[in-house]
């Protein structure tokens, strides 16, 4: 046999042997790889799915699933033309459906539940910045009626300010974390086909790669605790920012208030000072966290992940190693980060104090002491303004800006936005720790991060749902084995919860802070005393003095008759017939005060009746008959841009409005001239102590109420009023524009 033929037979034998080996490994692996290898690099998004590719995937002992990428660059069959009622679902590998079949992924389940066309626009490795890009693209291409964005708590909170192009690179079709990518790759013909398709090469690669530490602590590009800290106000938000950046709380407060005492030209600014001080606290908390990050290695993983990154450089661990979370850090590490972040929010100051005490000679100890001294000084200022700022405050999610940007995009294209908060598996059930070889831990406290996301979304006027309850009801079995991705049981339960949210009314957006042009806070007693008196027809016969301060009409009517008790007088009772909901009134032993905003074109009628009983007798529970005594109606009519105010005799029956809170029946028995009875909404429900409820009822903002969902502490008093828009009409009052939203006033 000639040498040429010998060489050909030898080559043929080698190819047959290699083919046999490859077939054996293919059968062993069921033709599947543990990770996706259908990626191409993308300059803007870091990675993208390569159209026309397909693959089988299996990991963690879960069944093998098939993946195909359509012409649009997403999972599934090619999309047809846009359809009526179409829904686009955007997210990462949880939306993509990693580990389950195409028809078992969340979008397919949602289509089955709703009967509507649903597009799967989930791309593994993507985060908030990439979601925005995908939504912007598909709003133009598909013009969907609804966009569902699934926020994965496993990584999206950490990736808010970290674009995917900095987090992932593409290596032979596999997406790997940036720190594991080699600086250069030896190119040769067929390399990508060999390294993407060969199960033998994949097995050899796995054998050659020795994973030194199965803990998988992660790499810096995945983020850490600092990404979960409270969000400080963005630059340029309000007059406090410039002063705050100069490091002066006093200057910041002066920039807002301008004065220390109320005058007719400068209204009281207690509420503005409270708001200012609360914003200052956010800045200071951010400084405290940054200081902790710099000086105390025990509270951050940065020192650990730095070692991991060096060790992982130029090693294909993200390609060959079967770890949970699609080649990212371990779920239990992320769970620990969430727990520590929530704990640090509560203990940042004490943690820094402990560090300073333990490291008095550290080169940053003096900086830390100065920061703590500043905290103590500002905390004293906060306490002097209000003793319970934390109790009445609203904490926004770190992703609130992302949600608002999504809403703007969707509204501009005529699409509805639904935000879905997807928890970690171990947040849903502590039993999920077992599959990671860990003892169960209580993750309940970390659910506040989900609450903040849902709350922030709803306050922005966006429908939102937390999937924790739905997935908990599907346990055990809502998640895959040894992995955090949802199982078919989990995706079905999640789809049902999202479908219910799609059918809910869209929440009305909550307004921003401050006052619209022409509106101001309720006048204080001191301000009312300085207000000029105006002429009102009928005020003299009713022993009423009438004043106007800014847009506020203030009418004070004295008692007219003696009561049955010696020396006691009977003051008029009030019934608001038709007036802005901010119309307020108060009772004392010798007068009744009514205050209402004069709103252009808004007519008003407020009834007053002077009974032949004293206020003391009325408070004791023996309400007088209203068939006798003087009865008048305070009327506001508009002639062009002029308000005409006057009293008219009342001939119809009169029923007085309730003058005290049911929760505090004796709270206003004594004279309390600054407490307003009829519109101090939410005050009694918020404060158990009568004194605190009374302070809340002044409308000063020092004791703001906590408002139930669908309402917000807005208006001139900061009391709880219903939110409204075109889809949420007012049950009472008029839907009034207020700082970017609608309020029933």
C-alpha positions as CSV (number, residue, x, y, z in Angstrom):
1,X,0.0,0.0,0.0
2,X,1.4,3.3,-1.0
3,X,2.3,5.9,1.7
4,X,-0.4,8.2,0.4
5,X,-3.1,5.5,0.8
6,X,-1.6,4.7,4.2
7,X,-1.9,8.3,5.3
8,X,-5.5,8.5,4.0
9,X,-6.5,5.4,5.8
10,X,-4.8,6.6,9.0
11,X,-6.6,10.0,8.6
12,X,-9.9,8.3,8.0
13,X,-9.3,6.1,11.1
14,X,-8.6,9.1,13.2
15,X,-11.7,10.9,11.9
16,X,-13.8,7.8,12.6
17,X,-12.3,7.6,16.1
18,X,-13.0,11.2,16.8
19,X,-16.5,10.9,15.4
20,X,-17.1,8.0,17.6
21,X,-15.8,9.8,20.6
22,X,-17.8,12.9,19.8
23,X,-20.9,10.7,19.3
24,X,-20.3,9.1,22.7
25,X,-20.0,12.4,24.4
26,X,-23.1,13.7,22.6
27,X,-25.1,10.7,23.8
28,X,-23.7,11.2,27.3
29,X,-24.7,14.8,27.3
30,X,-28.0,14.2,25.5
31,X,-26.7,16.7,23.0
32,X,-26.9,19.5,25.5
33,X,-24.6,22.0,27.1
34,X,-24.9,23.5,30.6
35,X,-25.0,27.1,29.2
36,X,-26.2,28.9,26.2
37,X,-23.7,29.3,23.3
38,X,-25.8,31.3,20.9
39,X,-24.4,34.7,21.6
40,X,-22.7,37.3,19.4
41,X,-21.0,40.5,20.7
42,X,-22.9,43.7,20.6
43,X,-21.2,47.1,21.0
44,X,-24.1,48.8,22.7
45,X,-25.7,45.9,24.6
46,X,-22.7,43.7,25.3
47,X,-24.3,40.6,23.9
48,X,-27.1,39.6,21.6
49,X,-28.7,36.3,20.6
50,X,-27.5,35.1,17.2
51,X,-30.5,34.8,14.8
52,X,-31.0,31.4,13.3
53,X,-29.0,29.4,15.9
54,X,-30.3,26.5,18.0
55,X,-29.1,24.5,21.0
56,X,-30.0,21.9,23.6
57,X,-29.5,22.9,27.2
58,X,-29.3,20.8,30.4
59,X,-28.0,21.6,33.9
60,X,-28.5,20.7,37.5
61,X,-30.1,17.4,36.7
62,X,-33.1,19.1,35.1
63,X,-34.6,17.8,31.9
64,X,-33.0,18.8,28.6
65,X,-34.7,21.7,26.8
66,X,-34.3,23.0,23.2
67,X,-33.6,26.6,22.3
68,X,-34.0,28.3,19.0
69,X,-33.3,31.9,18.2
70,X,-35.6,33.6,15.7
71,X,-34.8,36.2,13.0
72,X,-35.6,39.0,15.5
73,X,-32.9,37.8,17.9
74,X,-35.2,36.4,20.5
75,X,-36.3,32.9,21.6
76,X,-38.9,31.1,19.6
77,X,-40.3,31.0,16.1
78,X,-40.0,34.0,13.8
79,X,-42.5,36.7,14.7
80,X,-45.3,37.5,12.4
81,X,-46.7,41.0,11.8
82,X,-47.8,43.0,14.9
83,X,-51.2,41.8,16.2
84,X,-54.0,43.6,18.1
85,X,-53.7,43.4,21.8
86,X,-50.1,42.2,21.6
87,X,-48.0,41.9,24.8
88,X,-44.2,42.1,24.9
89,X,-42.4,40.6,27.9
90,X,-38.9,41.9,28.5
91,X,-36.4,40.5,31.0
92,X,-33.4,38.3,31.4
93,X,-33.0,34.5,31.5
94,X,-36.1,34.1,33.7
95,X,-38.2,35.5,30.8
96,X,-36.2,33.7,28.2
97,X,-37.1,30.5,30.0
98,X,-33.7,29.0,30.7
99,X,-34.1,25.3,31.6
100,X,-37.6,24.9,30.3
101,X,-39.1,24.4,26.9
102,X,-40.2,27.2,24.7
103,X,-43.9,26.6,25.4
104,X,-43.2,26.4,29.1
105,X,-41.5,29.8,29.4
106,X,-43.3,32.7,31.2
107,X,-44.4,34.5,27.9
108,X,-45.9,31.4,26.5
109,X,-47.7,30.7,29.7
110,X,-49.0,34.3,29.8
111,X,-50.3,33.9,26.2
112,X,-52.1,30.7,27.3
113,X,-53.7,32.4,30.3
114,X,-54.7,35.6,28.6
115,X,-55.5,34.4,25.1
116,X,-53.5,37.3,23.7
117,X,-50.4,37.2,21.5
118,X,-47.3,37.5,23.7
119,X,-43.7,38.0,22.5
120,X,-40.8,36.6,24.4
121,X,-38.2,39.4,24.5
122,X,-36.1,38.0,27.3
123,X,-32.3,37.9,26.8
124,X,-30.0,36.2,29.3
125,X,-27.3,38.6,30.7
126,X,-29.5,41.7,30.2
127,X,-30.3,44.1,33.0
128,X,-32.2,47.4,33.4
129,X,-30.2,49.4,30.9
130,X,-30.7,46.7,28.2
131,X,-34.4,46.3,29.1
132,X,-34.9,50.0,28.2
133,X,-33.1,49.5,24.9
134,X,-35.2,46.5,24.0
135,X,-38.5,48.2,25.0
136,X,-37.6,51.3,23.0
137,X,-36.8,49.1,19.9
138,X,-40.0,46.9,20.2
139,X,-42.3,49.9,20.8
140,X,-41.4,51.1,17.4
141,X,-41.3,47.7,15.6
142,X,-44.3,46.0,17.3
143,X,-46.4,48.8,18.7
144,X,-47.7,46.5,21.5
145,X,-50.6,47.4,23.7
146,X,-48.8,46.3,26.8
147,X,-45.2,45.9,27.9
148,X,-44.4,43.6,30.8
149,X,-40.9,44.1,32.4
150,X,-39.8,41.4,34.8
151,X,-37.3,42.7,37.3
152,X,-35.2,39.8,38.6
153,X,-34.0,40.5,42.2
154,X,-31.1,38.0,41.7
155,X,-29.2,40.6,39.7
156,X,-31.2,43.6,38.4
157,X,-30.8,45.7,41.5
158,X,-27.1,45.3,41.2
159,X,-27.0,46.1,37.5
160,X,-28.9,49.4,37.6
161,X,-25.8,51.4,36.8
162,X,-23.7,48.6,35.3
163,X,-24.2,48.2,31.5
164,X,-24.0,44.7,30.1
165,X,-21.1,45.7,27.9
166,X,-19.0,46.1,31.0
167,X,-20.4,42.9,32.6
168,X,-20.2,40.3,29.8
169,X,-18.1,39.4,26.8
170,X,-18.6,36.7,24.1
171,X,-16.1,33.9,23.9
172,X,-16.6,31.4,21.1
173,X,-20.4,32.0,21.3
174,X,-20.6,31.7,25.1
175,X,-21.4,34.7,27.3
176,X,-18.9,35.0,30.1
177,X,-18.3,37.5,32.8
178,X,-15.8,40.2,31.7
179,X,-13.3,39.2,34.3
180,X,-13.0,35.6,33.0
181,X,-12.5,36.6,29.3
182,X,-8.9,36.2,28.0
183,X,-7.2,39.3,26.7
184,X,-6.6,37.5,23.3
185,X,-7.9,34.4,21.6
186,X,-6.0,32.3,19.1
187,X,-8.0,32.3,16.0
188,X,-8.0,29.5,13.4
189,X,-10.5,28.2,10.8
190,X,-13.4,26.4,12.4
191,X,-12.6,27.5,15.9
192,X,-16.1,28.8,16.8
193,X,-17.8,25.7,15.3
194,X,-15.4,23.4,17.2
195,X,-15.6,25.2,20.5
196,X,-19.4,25.8,20.3
197,X,-20.6,22.5,18.9
198,X,-18.1,19.8,20.1
199,X,-19.1,17.9,23.2
200,X,-15.7,16.2,23.3
201,X,-13.9,19.6,23.3
202,X,-16.3,20.8,25.9
203,X,-15.5,17.8,28.1
204,X,-11.8,18.2,27.6
205,X,-12.1,21.9,28.5
206,X,-13.9,21.0,31.7
207,X,-11.3,18.4,32.5
208,X,-8.5,20.9,32.0
209,X,-10.1,23.6,34.0
210,X,-9.7,23.1,37.7
211,X,-12.3,25.0,39.7
212,X,-10.4,25.9,42.8
213,X,-13.3,27.1,44.9
214,X,-16.9,26.0,44.5
215,X,-18.1,28.9,46.6
216,X,-18.2,31.2,43.5
217,X,-18.2,34.5,45.3
218,X,-18.6,36.4,42.1
219,X,-16.7,39.2,40.4
220,X,-16.7,43.0,40.7
221,X,-18.7,43.7,37.6
222,X,-21.7,41.9,39.2
223,X,-22.0,44.6,41.8
224,X,-22.3,44.5,45.6
225,X,-23.9,46.0,48.6
226,X,-23.4,49.6,47.5
227,X,-25.8,49.1,44.7
228,X,-28.6,48.3,47.2
229,X,-28.3,51.5,49.2
230,X,-31.0,54.2,49.4
231,X,-31.1,56.5,46.5
232,X,-30.1,60.1,47.2
233,X,-32.0,62.9,45.3
234,X,-30.6,63.5,41.8
235,X,-28.6,66.5,41.1
236,X,-30.7,69.6,40.4
237,X,-33.8,68.4,42.4
238,X,-34.9,71.4,44.3
239,X,-33.2,74.3,46.0
240,X,-31.5,72.1,48.6
241,X,-29.0,70.5,46.3
242,X,-26.5,73.2,45.8
243,X,-26.4,74.1,49.5
244,X,-26.1,70.4,50.4
245,X,-23.2,70.0,48.1
246,X,-21.5,72.8,49.9
247,X,-22.0,70.8,53.1
248,X,-24.2,73.2,55.0
249,X,-27.6,72.0,56.3
250,X,-28.3,75.5,57.7
251,X,-27.7,77.0,54.2
252,X,-29.9,74.4,52.7
253,X,-32.7,75.2,55.1
254,X,-32.3,78.9,54.6
255,X,-32.4,78.3,50.8
256,X,-35.8,76.7,51.2
257,X,-37.4,78.8,54.0
258,X,-35.7,82.2,53.6
259,X,-37.3,83.3,56.9
260,X,-37.8,82.2,60.4
261,X,-41.2,83.7,61.1
262,X,-44.4,83.8,59.1
263,X,-45.5,87.0,57.4
264,X,-48.3,87.7,54.8
265,X,-45.7,87.7,52.1
266,X,-43.7,84.7,53.3
267,X,-45.8,81.7,54.4
268,X,-44.8,79.3,57.2
269,X,-42.3,76.8,55.9
270,X,-42.3,74.1,58.6
271,X,-43.3,71.4,56.1
272,X,-40.7,72.6,53.6
273,X,-38.0,72.3,56.3
274,X,-39.1,68.8,57.2
275,X,-38.9,67.8,53.5
276,X,-35.5,69.5,53.2
277,X,-34.1,67.8,56.3
278,X,-35.4,64.4,55.1
279,X,-33.6,64.9,51.8
280,X,-30.4,65.9,53.6
281,X,-30.6,62.7,55.5
282,X,-30.6,60.7,52.3
283,X,-27.4,62.4,51.3
284,X,-25.8,61.8,54.6
285,X,-26.8,58.1,54.7
286,X,-25.1,57.7,51.3
287,X,-22.0,59.3,52.7
288,X,-22.1,56.9,55.7
289,X,-22.4,53.9,53.4
290,X,-19.5,55.1,51.2
291,X,-17.4,55.5,54.3
292,X,-18.2,52.0,55.5
293,X,-17.3,50.7,52.1
294,X,-13.9,52.4,52.2
295,X,-12.9,51.5,55.8
296,X,-14.5,48.2,56.7
297,X,-13.8,45.2,54.6
298,X,-16.1,43.0,56.7
299,X,-19.2,44.6,55.2
300,X,-18.4,44.2,51.5
301,X,-17.3,41.4,49.1
302,X,-15.1,43.7,47.0
303,X,-11.9,42.3,48.6
304,X,-13.1,38.7,48.0
305,X,-14.3,39.1,44.5
306,X,-11.1,40.8,43.5
307,X,-9.3,37.5,44.3
308,X,-11.9,35.6,42.4
309,X,-11.5,37.8,39.3
310,X,-7.7,37.3,39.2
311,X,-8.0,33.6,39.6
312,X,-10.7,33.3,36.9
313,X,-8.9,35.4,34.3
314,X,-8.5,33.4,31.0
315,X,-10.3,30.4,32.5
316,X,-13.5,29.1,30.9
317,X,-15.3,28.5,34.1
318,X,-18.5,30.3,32.9
319,X,-18.5,28.0,29.9
320,X,-17.9,24.6,31.4
321,X,-18.7,24.8,35.1
322,X,-22.3,23.9,36.1
323,X,-23.2,26.5,38.7
324,X,-26.5,28.0,39.3
325,X,-27.7,31.3,37.9
326,X,-26.3,30.9,34.4
327,X,-22.7,31.2,35.2
328,X,-23.0,34.0,37.7
329,X,-22.1,34.1,41.4
330,X,-23.9,31.7,43.7
331,X,-27.5,32.3,44.7
332,X,-26.6,32.0,48.4
333,X,-24.0,34.8,48.0
334,X,-26.6,37.1,46.5
335,X,-29.0,36.1,49.2
336,X,-26.4,37.1,51.8
337,X,-25.8,40.4,50.0
338,X,-29.6,41.2,50.2
339,X,-29.7,40.4,53.9
340,X,-26.7,42.4,54.7
341,X,-27.9,45.4,52.7
342,X,-31.3,45.5,54.5
343,X,-29.5,45.1,57.8
344,X,-27.0,47.9,57.0
345,X,-29.8,50.3,56.2
346,X,-30.8,50.0,59.8
347,X,-27.4,49.9,61.4
348,X,-25.1,52.0,59.2
349,X,-24.4,54.6,62.0
350,X,-23.8,52.0,64.7
351,X,-21.6,49.9,62.4
352,X,-19.4,52.9,61.6
353,X,-19.2,53.9,65.3
354,X,-18.1,50.3,66.2
355,X,-15.4,50.5,63.4
356,X,-14.0,53.8,64.7
357,X,-13.9,52.4,68.2
358,X,-12.0,49.3,67.0
359,X,-9.7,51.2,64.7
360,X,-8.9,54.6,66.5
361,X,-5.5,55.0,64.7
362,X,-6.7,54.1,61.2
363,X,-5.8,56.7,58.6
364,X,-9.5,57.2,57.9
365,X,-10.7,57.1,61.5
366,X,-10.6,60.9,61.8
367,X,-12.7,61.3,58.6
368,X,-15.2,58.8,60.0
369,X,-15.4,60.7,63.3
370,X,-16.1,63.9,61.5
371,X,-18.8,62.2,59.4
372,X,-20.4,60.8,62.6
373,X,-20.3,64.3,64.2
374,X,-22.1,65.7,61.2
375,X,-24.7,63.0,61.4
376,X,-25.3,63.7,65.1
377,X,-25.7,67.5,64.4
378,X,-28.1,66.9,61.5
379,X,-30.0,64.3,63.4
380,X,-30.6,66.8,66.1
381,X,-32.0,69.2,63.5
382,X,-34.2,66.4,62.2
383,X,-35.5,65.6,65.7
384,X,-36.3,69.3,66.3
385,X,-38.4,69.4,63.2
386,X,-40.3,66.1,63.6
387,X,-39.8,63.1,65.9
388,X,-41.0,60.5,63.5
389,X,-39.7,61.2,60.0
390,X,-38.8,57.6,59.5
391,X,-42.3,56.4,60.4
392,X,-44.0,58.6,57.9
393,X,-41.4,58.5,55.1
394,X,-41.7,56.7,51.8
395,X,-38.6,54.8,50.6
396,X,-38.3,54.4,46.9
397,X,-36.6,51.5,45.2
398,X,-33.2,52.0,43.7
399,X,-34.9,51.3,40.4
400,X,-37.5,54.1,40.7
401,X,-35.7,56.1,38.0
402,X,-35.7,53.1,35.7
403,X,-39.4,52.5,36.2
404,X,-40.2,56.2,35.4
405,X,-38.1,56.1,32.3
406,X,-39.9,52.9,31.2
407,X,-43.3,54.6,31.8
408,X,-42.3,57.6,29.7
409,X,-41.3,55.4,26.8
410,X,-44.5,53.3,26.9
411,X,-46.8,56.2,27.3
412,X,-45.2,57.9,24.4
413,X,-46.0,54.9,22.3
414,X,-49.5,54.3,23.6
415,X,-48.6,51.1,25.5
416,X,-49.4,50.1,29.1
417,X,-46.5,49.2,31.3
418,X,-46.6,46.4,33.9
419,X,-43.7,45.9,36.3
420,X,-43.1,42.5,37.7
421,X,-41.0,41.9,40.8
422,X,-39.5,38.5,40.7
423,X,-37.9,37.3,44.0
424,X,-35.0,34.9,44.5
425,X,-36.1,31.3,45.0
426,X,-34.8,31.4,48.6
427,X,-36.9,34.5,49.3
428,X,-40.0,32.6,48.3
429,X,-39.3,29.6,50.4
430,X,-36.4,29.0,52.9
431,X,-36.6,25.3,51.9
432,X,-35.0,26.2,48.6
433,X,-31.7,26.6,50.5
434,X,-31.5,22.9,50.8
435,X,-30.8,22.4,47.1
436,X,-27.7,24.6,47.5
437,X,-26.4,22.5,50.4
438,X,-27.2,25.2,52.9
439,X,-29.4,25.3,56.0
440,X,-32.6,27.3,55.7
441,X,-32.4,31.0,56.5
442,X,-35.1,33.6,57.1
443,X,-35.2,35.9,54.1
444,X,-38.4,37.7,55.1
445,X,-36.7,41.0,55.9
446,X,-35.3,41.2,52.3
447,X,-38.8,41.3,50.8
448,X,-38.8,45.0,51.6
449,X,-36.8,45.4,48.4
450,X,-39.7,43.9,46.5
451,X,-42.2,46.0,48.3
452,X,-40.2,49.1,47.5
453,X,-40.1,48.3,43.8
454,X,-43.9,47.6,43.6
455,X,-44.6,50.7,45.7
456,X,-42.4,52.9,43.6
457,X,-44.0,51.6,40.5
458,X,-47.6,52.2,41.7
459,X,-46.7,55.7,43.0
460,X,-45.5,56.4,39.4
461,X,-48.9,55.3,38.1
462,X,-47.7,51.9,36.9
463,X,-49.4,48.5,37.5
464,X,-47.0,46.2,39.4
465,X,-47.1,42.8,41.0
466,X,-44.8,41.0,43.4
467,X,-44.7,37.3,42.4
468,X,-43.7,36.0,45.9
469,X,-47.1,34.9,47.0
470,X,-47.9,33.3,43.6
471,X,-44.7,31.3,43.6
472,X,-45.0,30.4,47.3
473,X,-48.4,28.9,46.5
474,X,-46.7,26.8,43.8
475,X,-44.1,25.4,46.2
476,X,-42.6,22.9,46.3
477,X,-41.6,22.8,42.7
478,X,-41.8,26.4,41.6
479,X,-38.1,26.4,40.7
480,X,-35.7,24.1,39.0
481,X,-33.4,21.7,40.7
482,X,-30.1,23.2,41.9
483,X,-30.9,26.5,40.2
484,X,-32.9,29.7,40.7
485,X,-34.8,29.6,37.4
486,X,-38.6,29.0,37.4
487,X,-39.9,25.6,36.6
488,X,-43.0,25.1,34.4
489,X,-45.0,25.0,37.5
490,X,-43.5,28.3,38.6
491,X,-43.9,30.0,35.2
492,X,-47.6,29.0,35.1
493,X,-48.3,30.5,38.5
494,X,-46.3,33.6,37.7
495,X,-48.2,34.0,34.4
496,X,-51.6,33.8,36.2
497,X,-50.5,36.5,38.7
498,X,-49.4,38.8,35.8
499,X,-52.7,38.2,34.0
500,X,-54.6,39.3,37.0
501,X,-52.5,42.4,37.2
502,X,-53.2,43.1,33.5
503,X,-56.9,43.2,34.4
504,X,-56.5,45.6,37.3
505,X,-57.2,49.3,36.9
506,X,-54.0,51.3,36.4
507,X,-53.1,53.1,39.6
508,X,-53.2,56.9,39.5
509,X,-49.7,58.4,39.7
510,X,-48.7,60.2,42.9
511,X,-47.7,63.8,42.5
512,X,-44.3,65.3,43.2
513,X,-43.4,67.5,46.1
514,X,-44.0,71.2,46.3
515,X,-46.9,73.3,45.2
516,X,-48.3,74.2,41.8
517,X,-48.2,77.9,40.7
518,X,-50.8,79.9,42.6
519,X,-51.2,77.4,45.5
520,X,-49.7,77.5,48.9
521,X,-49.8,75.8,52.3
522,X,-52.7,76.3,54.7
523,X,-52.2,79.6,56.6
524,X,-51.3,79.3,60.3
525,X,-53.2,81.1,63.0
526,X,-50.4,83.7,63.1
527,X,-50.6,84.3,59.4
528,X,-54.4,84.6,59.5
529,X,-54.1,87.3,62.2
530,X,-52.0,89.3,59.8
531,X,-54.2,88.9,56.8
532,X,-56.2,91.9,55.6
533,X,-59.9,91.9,56.1
534,X,-62.1,92.1,53.0
535,X,-65.7,93.2,52.5
536,X,-68.2,90.3,52.4
537,X,-72.0,90.9,52.1
538,X,-73.8,89.7,55.3
539,X,-70.7,89.2,57.4
540,X,-71.7,92.0,59.9
541,X,-75.1,90.6,60.7
542,X,-73.6,87.2,61.4
543,X,-70.8,88.6,63.6
544,X,-68.2,87.3,61.1
545,X,-64.8,88.7,60.1
546,X,-63.6,87.8,56.6
547,X,-60.0,87.8,55.5
548,X,-58.1,86.7,52.4
549,X,-54.5,85.5,52.5
550,X,-53.0,84.5,49.1
551,X,-55.7,82.2,47.6
552,X,-57.2,81.4,51.0
553,X,-60.5,82.8,52.3
554,X,-60.7,82.8,56.1
555,X,-64.1,83.4,57.7
556,X,-64.4,83.6,61.5
557,X,-67.9,83.7,63.0
558,X,-68.5,84.4,66.7
559,X,-71.3,83.0,68.9
560,X,-74.7,84.7,68.8
561,X,-76.7,83.2,71.6
562,X,-76.3,82.2,75.2
563,X,-76.4,78.5,76.0
564,X,-78.2,76.8,78.9
565,X,-74.9,76.9,80.8
566,X,-74.1,80.1,82.5
567,X,-71.5,82.2,80.6
568,X,-71.3,79.7,77.7
569,X,-71.9,80.8,74.1
570,X,-73.2,78.8,71.2
571,X,-70.9,78.9,68.2
572,X,-72.1,78.1,64.6
573,X,-71.9,74.5,63.3
574,X,-70.8,73.8,59.8
575,X,-72.0,71.8,56.8
576,X,-69.9,71.8,53.6
577,X,-72.5,71.7,50.9
578,X,-70.3,72.1,47.8
579,X,-66.7,73.3,48.0
580,X,-63.1,72.2,47.4
581,X,-62.2,69.2,49.6
582,X,-59.5,71.3,51.1
583,X,-62.1,73.5,52.7
584,X,-61.4,73.3,56.5
585,X,-63.2,74.4,59.6
586,X,-62.5,74.4,63.3
587,X,-64.5,75.0,66.5
588,X,-63.5,76.8,69.7
589,X,-65.8,78.0,72.6
590,X,-66.4,81.4,71.2
591,X,-66.0,81.2,67.4
592,X,-66.0,78.9,64.4
593,X,-63.4,79.4,61.6
594,X,-63.9,78.3,58.0
595,X,-61.0,78.3,55.5
596,X,-61.3,77.5,51.9
597,X,-59.1,78.0,48.8
598,X,-60.6,80.3,46.1
599,X,-60.0,78.3,43.0
600,X,-60.7,80.1,39.7
601,X,-64.1,79.1,38.4
602,X,-64.8,76.8,41.3
603,X,-68.0,77.9,43.1
604,X,-68.6,76.9,46.7
605,X,-71.4,76.7,49.3
606,X,-70.8,76.3,53.0
607,X,-73.7,76.2,55.5
608,X,-73.5,77.6,59.0
609,X,-76.1,77.3,61.8
610,X,-76.1,78.8,65.3
611,X,-77.9,76.4,67.7
612,X,-79.4,77.5,71.0
613,X,-76.9,75.2,72.9
614,X,-73.3,75.7,73.8
615,X,-70.4,73.9,72.3
616,X,-69.8,72.2,75.7
617,X,-73.3,70.8,75.7
618,X,-72.9,69.6,72.1
619,X,-69.6,67.8,72.9
620,X,-71.2,66.0,75.7
621,X,-73.3,64.2,73.2
622,X,-76.7,66.1,73.3
623,X,-76.8,67.4,69.8
624,X,-79.2,70.4,69.5
625,X,-82.1,70.5,67.1
626,X,-81.4,72.7,64.0
627,X,-85.0,73.8,63.5
628,X,-84.5,77.1,65.3
629,X,-81.7,79.7,65.3
630,X,-79.9,81.5,62.6
631,X,-79.0,79.5,59.4
632,X,-76.8,81.0,56.7
633,X,-74.9,79.9,53.6
634,X,-71.5,81.3,52.7
635,X,-71.5,81.4,48.9
636,X,-68.6,81.9,46.4
637,X,-69.4,82.8,42.8
638,X,-67.1,83.8,40.0
639,X,-67.5,86.6,37.6
640,X,-64.7,86.2,35.1
641,X,-61.5,86.0,37.2
642,X,-63.1,87.7,40.2
643,X,-64.5,85.8,43.2
644,X,-67.7,87.2,44.7
645,X,-68.2,86.1,48.3
646,X,-71.3,86.7,50.4
647,X,-73.8,85.2,53.0
648,X,-77.3,84.2,52.0
649,X,-80.1,83.0,54.4
650,X,-80.6,79.3,54.4
651,X,-84.2,78.0,54.3
652,X,-83.5,74.3,53.8
653,X,-82.9,71.8,56.6
654,X,-79.4,71.8,58.1
655,X,-77.3,68.8,59.2
656,X,-74.0,69.6,60.9
657,X,-70.8,67.8,59.7
658,X,-69.0,65.6,62.2
659,X,-66.6,67.7,64.2
660,X,-64.3,65.0,65.7
661,X,-62.4,61.9,64.7
662,X,-64.1,58.6,65.5
663,X,-60.7,57.2,66.6
664,X,-60.3,60.2,69.0
665,X,-63.8,61.1,70.2
666,X,-62.5,63.5,72.9
667,X,-59.6,64.8,71.0
668,X,-61.1,68.1,70.1
669,X,-63.4,68.7,73.0
670,X,-61.2,71.5,74.2
671,X,-60.3,74.6,72.1
672,X,-57.6,73.8,69.6
673,X,-57.7,76.7,67.1
674,X,-55.2,75.2,64.6
675,X,-56.9,71.8,64.2
676,X,-59.2,71.4,61.2
677,X,-62.0,68.9,61.7
678,X,-63.4,67.9,58.3
679,X,-60.5,67.3,56.0
680,X,-57.6,66.1,58.2
681,X,-57.7,62.8,56.4
682,X,-55.4,60.1,57.6
683,X,-54.3,61.9,60.8
684,X,-56.4,59.8,63.3
685,X,-55.6,56.6,61.4
686,X,-51.9,57.3,61.6
687,X,-51.5,58.6,65.2
688,X,-52.7,56.8,68.3
689,X,-51.9,59.8,70.6
690,X,-54.4,62.6,70.5
691,X,-51.7,65.2,70.6
692,X,-50.0,63.9,67.5
693,X,-53.3,63.6,65.7
694,X,-54.0,67.3,66.6
695,X,-50.6,68.4,65.3
696,X,-51.3,66.4,62.1
697,X,-54.6,68.1,61.8
698,X,-53.0,71.5,61.7
699,X,-51.8,70.8,58.2
700,X,-48.3,72.0,59.0
701,X,-46.6,68.9,57.7
702,X,-44.7,68.3,61.0
703,X,-46.8,65.2,61.7
704,X,-47.7,63.9,58.2
705,X,-50.3,61.1,57.9
706,X,-49.5,57.8,56.4
707,X,-51.9,57.3,53.5
708,X,-53.5,54.1,52.2
709,X,-53.0,52.9,48.6
710,X,-54.7,55.1,46.0
711,X,-54.3,58.2,48.1
712,X,-51.3,60.5,48.8
713,X,-50.4,63.1,51.4
714,X,-50.7,66.1,49.1
715,X,-52.7,69.3,48.7
716,X,-52.0,72.4,50.7
717,X,-52.3,70.6,54.0
718,X,-50.4,67.4,53.2
719,X,-53.5,65.3,54.3
720,X,-54.6,62.2,52.4
721,X,-56.5,62.8,49.2
722,X,-57.5,60.3,46.5
723,X,-55.4,60.2,43.4
724,X,-57.1,60.4,40.0
725,X,-56.6,60.4,36.3
726,X,-58.7,59.7,33.1
727,X,-59.0,56.1,34.2
728,X,-59.6,56.7,37.9
729,X,-62.3,59.4,38.4
730,X,-63.0,61.1,41.7
731,X,-65.7,59.7,43.9
732,X,-65.8,63.2,45.5
733,X,-64.2,66.5,44.7
734,X,-62.7,67.5,41.3
735,X,-59.6,65.9,39.7
736,X,-57.1,68.7,40.0
737,X,-53.6,68.8,38.4
738,X,-51.0,68.8,41.2
739,X,-47.3,68.5,40.5
740,X,-47.4,66.0,37.6
741,X,-50.5,64.0,38.7
742,X,-54.1,64.4,39.5
743,X,-55.6,64.7,43.0
744,X,-59.3,64.8,44.1
745,X,-59.6,68.2,45.7
